[in-house]
């Protein structure tokens, strides 16, 4: 069986992530994998199935029911939550996401980068239970978490992140 260099790198990355080796700082000690959760206010949260080095995003039934933070909009929005101190991958996630959304949607999809350490009172942090670096795409009550695919591909395979982002946004626009 021949294994390409790309396949070997992906396997090694997944193995390191499963061992808990992290490539950047995160405020959370525990890393959890969320497959799919339906919760608060009938909000649908779908996440990639692997663990990211920088994210722990949980949603529970008491977190987001404030009328102040509910998104009651047909507009598609992307949010990237990050820390003050960021690794190269963290910066690449923001850059690839912002460039892709600007090039493909020319302002029709808003992108907001939020420093969760400087903006601790931001209601979106509580609504989406953000505790680490997180990339989500939102339309109304639908939330898709792209954190894992973003961190696995932003630097090494940005086209894969771009494709996943476009597929996600297109599904929400239609």
Number of C-alpha atoms within 10 A of each C-alpha: 3 5 7 9 9 11 11 11 12 15 12 12 14 16 12 14 17 15 9 15 11 13 15 14 15 20 13 12 8 9 18 14 16 18 11 14 15 14 15 18 15 12 19 17 23 17 21 17 12 17 22 26 23 25 25 23 23 16 20 15 12 12 16 23 14 12 8 10 15 16 16 10 11 12 14 19 21 24 20 22 25 26 21 10 12 14 12 11 19 24 14 19 25 21 13 20 23 19 14 19 21 15 10 12 13 11 10 13 19 17 20 12 13 20 16 21 16 11 12 12 10 14 15 19 20 17 20 21 16 19 21 24 27 27 25 22 22 24 19 15 16 16 20 21 23 21 28 21 23 29 25 22 19 23 17 15 13 21 14 15 25 21 12 15 23 17 12 16 21 11 9 19 13 5
